[in-house]
């Protein structure tokens, strides 16, 4: 049986009159990789902070097994702006980390003054690092930093962007290799390639992991247990996110069955009461109590769900034309000569590494920035809804209600009904009391939900979303996805959320070193095609047998039968290579119309071809050497 790492007893936490966690008792065990899910503002971040002792529970206690070290990745990192990257990443009190901190400090000082004392200190530190395997720690740190987009270890933290600070904090925590990792939205500000690397890293991680994330592929891939916080109650489910969804579906069926029985019993009791009782005994009171109990006992009682419904305008003939657009900052060229004419109902995802210019392209399209070359033509009837990435751009010192009223006092929904700002906020899960709170008092996810409302209220027909999934809970994302499914306009999305891209988009703009590449398909389609391309490239780069190769003299000449085999092998190699080229052309030209089943069939054939070619090439070389 797995050892208990953390014990939580009778934990309770409230904010004002709102109970976040009610009397929770549970254990975290060795090997647990827990995906922590729940709606925005329910208390997920608060629980993580209590586990790391940054928040105090109202009641109960949290007990860590002796000697256990825990590290916490917050949504907003608390880093010293005066410290350099290397001083942040070597924050641990381990001996090797202290030596590396001192070593880099001395290196910095030597840039300005090469005194004998500093040189002597440097040599002493080098000797100590040699004897303590400290350089292995440095190699590991550089590997993490490179993977997370850093190349200057001496850069001050205060000069980094918000996303860079978050990635530095992640590198800092991973370097320390704690027994327990507490991660609050760890995939925010990571590009897709880095998320996939990080997912594999956590799958192989030896310690306990408890993580909050909106990324459904990520939580499904990493977790072996799900912790759900719903209406102040914590529930645990063994298995990954897919298994959790199946269990929730079964629970819902069971609740529906119980609700049907309750309703039937309630009808029976009400029918009895309506008939009246001849004898005035205690029976009528018993039945009244029973009716009251049945009325109060609905099994399907749930919090109200967010409703997305906005009236949109029809699009004109010209929607949006981007012609020969280029943009640079200093010597850094983000993209050049990019053109695209948008058609009705296009759903385009934009992917690429951090800092490549994805958000800049959105700003050019909406007119917030001007291109260095080319032009952007917006149709007369085209109306943008622009959901920006950085919530810091929005006011924080106004009430939730005033924040929306600044844009519109009344909002029209798809059915034509006019709603007040207050009514619309209630539909977005902000009750009357919450509407009076300052925006700054909301959780990160609640702010994002509020900004989503403000971005969509004007009835646009072209929705632009810049990292919309950051900080939104899974339930809200599912509702947003449902809304986008039936939206009758164009959609342009920058996102690192692979599930969201697969669900919404059918075309991609991919930022590559050679420029912006258009791809007909969603993210999973792109991965599959990329896999094929890589396999083909590997085959091309393999050492192929040629007549010019210098082959060692063979001791034994091949027989007549082997000569015939050699000829057949040469013919078969040509056939296999030709078929590989055919498949490559199919993928290049028909990716947009191929079904998932087609891709699977092609993938299987590609793998079969690769294995056969590898096998017979080895045999060809063996016979060719002996035949020369």
C-alpha positions in Angstrom: 0.0 0.0 0.0 1.3 3.5 -0.9 2.6 5.6 2.0 0.7 8.6 3.1 2.6 11.8 2.3 0.0 14.5 3.4 -2.9 14.1 5.8 -5.7 16.7 5.9 -8.2 16.6 8.8 -11.5 18.5 9.0 -10.2 21.3 6.8 -12.5 24.3 6.5 -12.0 27.7 4.8 -14.4 30.6 4.2 -14.1 34.1 2.7 -16.8 36.3 4.2 -20.1 34.4 4.0 -18.8 32.1 1.2 -17.7 28.7 2.3 -14.9 27.5 0.0 -14.1 24.1 1.7 -16.3 22.5 4.2 -14.8 20.0 6.7 -12.6 18.1 4.2 -10.6 15.0 5.4 -8.4 13.2 2.9 -4.9 11.8 2.3 -2.3 12.3 -0.5 -0.2 9.2 -1.1 3.1 8.4 -2.6 2.9 8.3 -6.4 -0.2 10.5 -6.6 -0.5 12.8 -9.6 -3.7 14.7 -8.9 -5.5 16.9 -11.4 -7.4 19.4 -9.3 -10.6 20.8 -11.0 -13.5 23.0 -10.2 -15.1 26.3 -11.4 -13.4 29.6 -11.1 -13.5 31.1 -7.7 -14.4 27.8 -5.9 -11.2 27.8 -3.9 -8.6 25.7 -5.9 -5.8 28.2 -5.5 -6.7 28.7 -1.9 -6.3 25.0 -1.1 -2.9 24.9 -2.8 -1.8 27.9 -0.7 -3.0 26.2 2.5 -1.0 23.1 1.6 2.1 25.2 1.2 1.3 27.2 4.4 0.7 30.5 2.5 -3.0 30.6 3.7 -4.3 29.6 7.1 -7.4 27.3 7.4 -10.3 28.4 9.6 -10.3 25.0 11.1 -8.6 21.7 10.8 -5.0 20.8 10.1 -2.6 19.7 7.4 0.2 17.3 8.3 3.2 16.5 6.0 5.2 13.3 6.6 8.6 14.1 8.2 11.3 15.2 5.8 8.9 16.0 2.9 9.8 19.1 0.9 7.1 20.9 -1.2 7.3 23.7 -3.8 4.5 25.8 -5.1 4.1 27.4 -8.6 1.8 30.4 -8.1 -0.2 32.0 -10.9 1.6 35.3 -10.1 5.2 34.6 -9.2 6.7 36.5 -6.3 10.3 37.0 -7.5 12.8 39.6 -6.4 13.2 42.0 -9.4 16.8 42.8 -8.4 18.0 39.2 -8.7 19.4 37.8 -11.9 18.1 34.7 -13.6 20.8 32.5 -12.1 20.2 33.8 -8.6 16.6 32.9 -8.9 17.0 29.4 -10.3 19.7 28.5 -7.7 17.4 29.6 -4.8 17.6 26.3 -2.9 19.6 25.9 0.3 21.3 22.8 -1.1 25.2 23.0 -0.9 25.6 22.9 -4.7 23.1 25.7 -5.3 24.9 28.0 -2.8 28.2 27.3 -4.5 26.7 28.1 -8.0 25.1 31.3 -6.7 28.5 32.4 -5.3 30.3 31.3 -8.5 28.1 33.4 -10.8 28.4 36.4 -8.4 32.2 36.2 -8.7 32.0 35.9 -12.5 30.0 39.1 -12.6 32.4 40.9 -10.4 35.4 39.8 -12.5 33.9 41.5 -15.5 34.6 44.8 -13.8 37.7 44.1 -11.7 40.1 41.1 -12.0 41.7 41.3 -8.5 43.8 38.5 -7.1 41.3 37.9 -4.3 38.4 37.4 -6.8 40.5 35.1 -9.0 41.5 33.0 -6.0 37.9 32.8 -4.9 36.9 31.7 -8.4 39.5 28.9 -8.4 38.3 27.7 -4.9 34.7 27.7 -6.1 35.7 25.8 -9.2 37.5 23.2 -7.1 34.5 22.8 -4.7 32.0 22.5 -7.7 34.3 19.9 -9.3 34.3 17.8 -6.1 30.6 18.2 -5.4 29.3 17.5 -9.0 28.0 21.0 -9.0 28.5 21.4 -12.8 25.9 18.7 -13.3 23.4 21.0 -11.6 24.5 23.8 -13.9 24.1 21.7 -17.0 20.6 20.7 -15.8 19.7 24.4 -15.1 20.8 25.5 -18.5 18.8 22.6 -20.1 15.7 23.8 -18.3 16.3 27.5 -19.1 16.9 26.8 -22.8 13.8 24.7 -23.0 11.8 27.5 -21.3 13.2 30.2 -23.6 16.2 31.7 -21.6 19.7 32.4 -22.9 21.0 35.1 -20.6 21.6 33.9 -17.1 22.7 37.4 -15.9 19.5 39.3 -16.9 17.7 41.0 -14.1 14.3 39.5 -13.2 12.7 42.9 -13.2 13.4 43.2 -17.0 11.5 40.0 -17.8 8.0 40.0 -19.1 5.1 38.5 -17.1 5.3 35.2 -19.1 9.1 35.0 -18.7 8.8 35.4 -15.0 6.3 32.6 -14.8 8.6 30.3 -16.8 11.6 31.3 -14.7 9.6 30.4 -11.6 8.7 27.0 -13.1 12.4 26.3 -13.9 13.3 27.4 -10.4 10.9 24.9 -8.9 11.7 22.0 -11.2 15.5 22.5 -10.4 14.8 21.9 -6.7 13.1 18.5 -7.4 10.8 18.7 -4.3 8.9 15.6 -3.0 5.6 17.5 -3.6 4.9 19.8 -6.6 1.9 22.1 -6.2 1.2 23.7 -9.6 -1.4 26.4 -10.2 -2.1 26.6 -14.0 1.4 25.5 -15.0 0.8 25.6 -18.7 0.0 29.3 -18.9 2.6 31.2 -20.9 4.1 28.0 -22.4 4.0 27.3 -26.1 2.6 24.0 -27.4 5.9 22.3 -27.9 7.0 23.2 -24.3 3.7 22.0 -22.9 4.2 18.6 -24.6 7.8 18.4 -23.2 6.5 19.4 -19.7 3.7 16.9 -19.8 6.2 14.1 -20.5 8.5 15.4 -17.8 5.7 15.2 -15.2 4.6 11.8 -16.3 8.1 10.5 -15.4 8.4 12.7 -12.2 9.0 10.6 -9.1 7.3 12.9 -6.6 3.7 13.7 -5.7 2.0 16.3 -8.0 -1.1 18.3 -7.4 -2.0 20.6 -10.2 -4.7 23.0 -11.3 -5.1 23.3 -15.1 -7.7 24.1 -17.8 -5.7 22.0 -20.3 -7.8 18.8 -20.7 -5.2 16.9 -22.8 -2.6 17.8 -20.1 -4.7 16.7 -17.1 -5.7 13.5 -19.0 -2.1 12.7 -19.8 -0.5 13.4 -16.4 -3.1 12.6 -13.7 -3.7 9.2 -12.1 -6.2 10.7 -9.7 -8.8 13.6 -10.0 -9.7 15.9 -7.1 -12.9 17.9 -7.7 -14.0 20.8 -5.6 -17.7 21.4 -6.1 -20.0 23.4 -3.9 -17.4 23.4 -1.1 -17.1 19.6 -1.1 -14.0 17.7 -2.2 -14.4 14.4 -4.1 -11.7 12.1 -5.3 -11.7 9.8 -8.4 -9.1 7.3 -9.2 -7.9 7.4 -12.8 -7.2 10.2 -15.3 -9.6 12.9 -16.7 -11.2 10.6 -19.2 -12.1 8.1 -16.5 -13.4 10.9 -14.3 -15.7 12.1 -17.1 -17.1 8.5 -17.4 -17.7 8.3 -13.7 -19.4 11.7 -13.7 -21.7 10.6 -16.5 -22.6 7.4 -14.5 -23.2 9.6 -11.4 -25.5 11.9 -13.4 -27.5 8.9 -14.7 -27.8 7.6 -11.1 -28.9 11.0 -9.9 -31.4 11.3 -12.7 -32.8 7.9 -11.7 -33.1 8.9 -8.0 -34.7 12.2 -9.1 -37.3 10.3 -11.2 -38.1 8.1 -8.1 -38.4 11.2 -5.9 -40.7 12.9 -8.3 -42.9 9.9 -8.6 -43.1 9.5 -4.8 -43.9 13.3 -4.5 -46.8 13.0 -6.9 -48.1 10.0 -5.0 -47.9 11.9 -1.7 -49.6 15.0 -3.1 -52.3 12.9 -4.6 -53.0 11.3 -1.2 -53.2 14.7 0.4 -55.6 16.0 -2.2 -58.0 13.1 -1.5 -58.1 14.2 2.1 -58.0 11.9 5.2 -61.2 10.8 6.8 -59.6 10.3 10.2 -57.9 13.2 11.9 -54.9 11.3 13.1 -51.2 12.0 12.9 -51.1 10.5 9.4 -51.8 13.8 7.5 -48.9 15.5 9.4 -46.6 12.6 8.6 -47.5 12.9 4.9 -47.0 16.7 5.0 -43.5 16.2 6.5 -42.8 13.6 3.9 -43.9 16.0 1.1 -41.7 18.7 2.6 -38.7 16.3 2.7 -39.2 15.3 -0.9 -39.5 18.9 -2.1 -36.2 19.8 -0.3 -34.4 16.7 -1.5 -33.9 17.3 -5.2 -30.9 15.2 -6.5 -30.3 17.4 -9.5 -29.8 20.7 -7.7 -26.7 22.5 -9.2 -25.2 25.9 -9.4 -26.6 28.0 -12.3 -24.6 27.6 -15.5 -23.1 30.4 -17.5 -25.1 31.4 -20.5 -23.5 32.7 -23.7 -26.0 34.2 -26.1 -25.4 37.4 -28.1 -27.0 38.9 -31.2 -24.6 39.2 -34.1 -24.6 41.1 -37.4 -24.4 39.6 -40.8 -21.1 39.7 -42.7 -20.6 41.6 -45.9 -19.0 40.4 -49.1 -15.6 41.6 -48.0 -14.7 40.4 -44.5 -11.0 41.0 -44.0 -8.1 41.1 -46.5 -4.5 40.9 -45.3 -2.2 41.7 -48.2 1.7 41.3 -48.3 2.0 42.3 -44.6 5.4 42.5 -42.9 6.4 43.5 -39.3 9.7 43.9 -37.5 10.9 45.3 -34.2 14.5 46.6 -34.6 16.5 43.8 -36.3 13.9 41.2 -35.3 11.7 40.3 -38.3 8.5 38.7 -37.0 6.9 37.9 -40.3 7.0 39.1 -43.9 4.9 39.1 -47.0 1.9 37.4 -45.4 -1.4 37.5 -47.2 -4.9 36.0 -46.5 -8.4 36.8 -47.6 -10.9 35.6 -45.0 -14.0 33.8 -46.0 -17.3 33.3 -44.1 -17.3 30.9 -41.2 -13.5 30.4 -41.2 -12.1 29.1 -37.9 -8.4 29.6 -37.8 -6.0 28.8 -35.0 -2.6 30.5 -34.7 0.3 28.6 -33.2 4.1 29.2 -32.8 6.8 29.7 -30.1 6.6 32.5 -27.5 7.6 35.9 -28.9 7.2 34.9 -32.6 4.6 37.6 -33.3 1.2 35.9 -32.9 -0.3 38.7 -30.8 1.3 41.3 -33.1 -0.5 39.8 -36.0 -3.8 40.2 -34.1 -3.0 43.8 -33.4 -2.3 44.5 -37.1 -5.6 42.9 -38.0 -7.6 45.0 -35.5 -5.7 48.2 -36.4 -4.0 48.6 -33.0 -0.6 48.5 -34.8 0.5 49.4 -38.4 2.4 47.0 -40.6 5.9 48.0 -41.9 4.7 46.9 -45.3 1.4 45.8 -46.9 -2.1 46.7 -45.8 -5.1 45.3 -44.0 -8.6 46.0 -45.4 -11.6 45.5 -43.1 -15.0 45.0 -44.6 -17.7 47.6 -43.9 -19.9 45.1 -42.0 -17.1 43.4 -40.2 -17.3 43.9 -36.4 -14.6 42.5 -34.2 -14.8 41.1 -30.7 -11.2 41.1 -29.4 -10.5 39.1 -26.2 -7.0 40.2 -25.2 -4.4 38.1 -23.4 -3.3 40.6 -20.7 -6.0 41.3 -18.1 -3.8 44.0 -16.7 -5.0 46.3 -19.5 -8.4 46.4 -17.9 -9.6 48.6 -15.0 -9.2 47.1 -11.6 -10.5 49.8 -9.3 -14.2 49.8 -10.4 -17.1 47.6 -9.4 -17.9 44.6 -11.5 -21.2 46.2 -12.5 -19.7 49.6 -13.4 -17.0 47.8 -15.4 -19.7 46.4 -17.7 -21.8 49.6 -17.6 -18.9 51.6 -19.0 -19.4 49.7 -22.3 -23.2 49.1 -22.3 -26.1 49.6 -19.9 -28.2 47.1 -21.9 -27.2 44.0 -23.9 -29.2 42.2 -26.6 -29.1 38.4 -26.7 -29.5 36.2 -29.8 -33.3 35.9 -29.3 -33.6 39.7 -29.5 -34.3 40.3 -25.8 -32.7 43.3 -24.2 -31.1 42.7 -20.8 -29.7 45.1 -18.3 -26.0 44.9 -17.4 -26.9 43.5 -14.0 -29.1 40.8 -15.6 -26.4 39.8 -18.0 -23.8 39.6 -15.2 -26.1 37.2 -13.3 -26.2 35.0 -16.4 -22.4 35.1 -16.3 -22.5 33.8 -12.7 -22.0 37.2 -10.9 -24.7 37.6 -8.4 -26.0 40.9 -7.0 -23.6 41.0 -4.2 -20.6 40.1 -6.3 -21.5 42.8 -8.8 -20.7 45.4 -6.1 -17.2 44.0 -5.5 -14.2 45.7 -7.1 -12.7 43.9 -10.2 -9.4 43.7 -8.3 -11.0 41.4 -5.7 -12.0 38.7 -8.2 -9.9 35.5 -8.8 -7.9 35.3 -12.0 -10.5 33.0 -13.6 -13.4 35.3 -12.5 -11.7 38.3 -14.1 -11.2 36.3 -17.3 -14.9 35.4 -17.3 -15.8 39.1 -16.8 -13.5 40.2 -19.7 -15.1 37.5 -21.8 -18.5 39.1 -21.3 -17.2 42.5 -22.1 -15.5 41.3 -25.2 -18.6 39.6 -26.6 -21.5 42.0 -25.7 -21.5 44.1 -28.8 -22.8 41.5 -31.2 -19.7 41.0 -33.3 -19.4 38.8 -36.4 -15.6 38.3 -36.2 -14.3 36.9 -32.9 -10.5 37.2 -32.1 -9.3 35.4 -29.0 -5.7 35.8 -27.7 -5.0 32.9 -25.3 -8.6 32.7 -24.1 -8.1 29.5 -22.1 -5.7 31.0 -19.6 -7.3 30.9 -16.1 -10.8 29.8 -17.3 -12.1 26.7 -15.7 -13.0 23.7 -17.8 -16.7 24.1 -17.3 -16.6 27.7 -18.7 -14.4 26.6 -21.6 -16.9 23.9 -22.5 -19.7 26.5 -22.6 -17.5 28.9 -24.6 -16.7 26.1 -27.1 -20.5 25.3 -27.4 -21.1 29.0 -28.2 -18.3 29.1 -30.8 -19.6 25.9 -32.4 -22.9 27.7 -33.4 -21.3 31.2 -34.0 -22.1 32.3 -37.5 -19.1 34.5 -38.1 -15.3 34.2 -38.4 -13.1 33.0 -35.5 -9.3 33.7 -35.1 -7.6 32.1 -32.1 -4.1 32.3 -30.6 -3.9 29.4 -28.1 -1.6 26.8 -26.6 -4.6 24.7 -25.5 -4.4 21.7 -27.8 -8.0 20.4 -27.0 -9.5 23.9 -27.6 -7.7 24.1 -31.0 -8.9 20.7 -32.0 -12.5 21.4 -30.9 -12.8 24.8 -32.6 -10.4 25.3 -35.5 -10.3 23.7 -39.0 -7.3 25.7 -40.3 -4.0 26.9 -38.8 -1.5 29.7 -39.3 1.8 28.3 -38.1 4.7 30.6 -37.2 7.8 29.0 -38.5 11.3 30.3 -39.2 10.6 30.5 -42.9 7.4 32.5 -42.3 3.7 32.0 -41.5 2.6 28.6 -43.0 -1.1 27.9 -43.7 -2.3 24.4 -42.8 -5.7 23.0 -43.6 -6.7 21.1 -40.5 -6.7 21.2 -36.7 -3.8 20.7 -34.3 -4.0 16.9 -34.2 -4.0 16.8 -38.0 -0.9 19.0 -38.0 0.8 16.7 -35.5 0.1 13.7 -37.7 1.3 15.4 -40.9 4.4 16.6 -39.1 5.2 13.1 -37.9 5.0 11.9 -41.5 7.3 14.7 -42.7 9.8 13.9 -40.0 9.8 10.2 -40.9 10.3 11.0 -44.6 13.2 13.3 -43.7 14.8 10.6 -41.6 14.5 8.1 -44.5 16.1 10.7 -46.9 19.0 11.3 -44.6 19.7 7.6 -44.0 22.8 6.3 -45.7 21.5 4.8 -48.9 23.4 2.2 -51.0 25.0 3.7 -54.1 27.3 2.3 -56.8 30.0 4.8 -55.8 30.3 3.5 -52.2 33.6 1.9 -51.4 32.7 -1.7 -50.4 35.2 -4.0 -48.7 36.2 -7.1 -50.7 34.1 -10.0 -49.7 35.7 -13.3 -48.8 32.8 -15.3 -50.4 31.1 -14.3 -53.7 27.4 -14.5 -53.7 25.6 -17.4 -55.4 23.3 -17.2 -58.5 20.3 -17.4 -56.2 21.6 -14.5 -54.1 22.2 -12.4 -57.2 18.6 -12.8 -58.1 17.6 -11.9 -54.5 19.8 -8.8 -54.8 18.0 -7.7 -58.0 14.6 -8.2 -56.4 15.7 -6.2 -53.4 16.9 -3.3 -55.5 13.5 -3.3 -57.3 11.6 -3.5 -54.0 13.6 -0.6 -52.5 12.7 1.6 -55.5 9.0 0.6 -55.1 8.9 1.4 -51.4 10.7 4.7 -51.8 8.2 5.7 -54.6 5.3 4.8 -52.4 6.6 6.9 -49.6 6.8 9.9 -52.0 3.2 9.2 -53.1 2.0 9.2 -49.4 3.9 12.5 -48.8 2.1 14.1 -51.8 -1.3 12.8 -50.6 -0.7 14.4 -47.2 0.5 17.7 -48.6 -2.3 18.1 -51.1 -5.3 16.4 -49.4 -4.8 17.0 -45.7 -7.9 19.2 -45.5 -10.3 16.5 -46.8 -8.8 13.4 -45.2 -10.8 12.0 -42.3 -9.4 10.8 -39.0 -9.8 7.2 -40.3 -7.9 8.1 -43.5 -5.0 9.5 -41.4 -4.9 6.4 -39.2 -4.8 4.1 -42.3 -2.0 6.3 -43.9 -0.1 6.3 -40.6 -0.2 2.5 -40.4 1.0 2.1 -44.0 3.8 4.6 -43.5 5.1 2.7 -40.5 4.9 -0.7 -42.4 6.8 0.8 -45.3 9.5 2.2 -43.0 10.0 -1.1 -41.2 10.2 -3.1 -44.5 12.6 -0.6 -46.1 14.9 -0.7 -43.1 14.9 -4.5 -43.1 15.6 -5.1 -46.8 18.2 -2.2 -47.0 20.3 -4.1 -44.4 20.1 -7.3 -46.5 20.9 -5.3 -49.7 24.0 -3.9 -48.1 25.1 -7.4 -47.0 24.7 -8.9 -50.5 26.2 -5.9 -52.3 29.4 -6.0 -50.2 29.9 -9.7 -51.1 29.0 -9.1 -54.8 31.7 -6.5 -55.4 
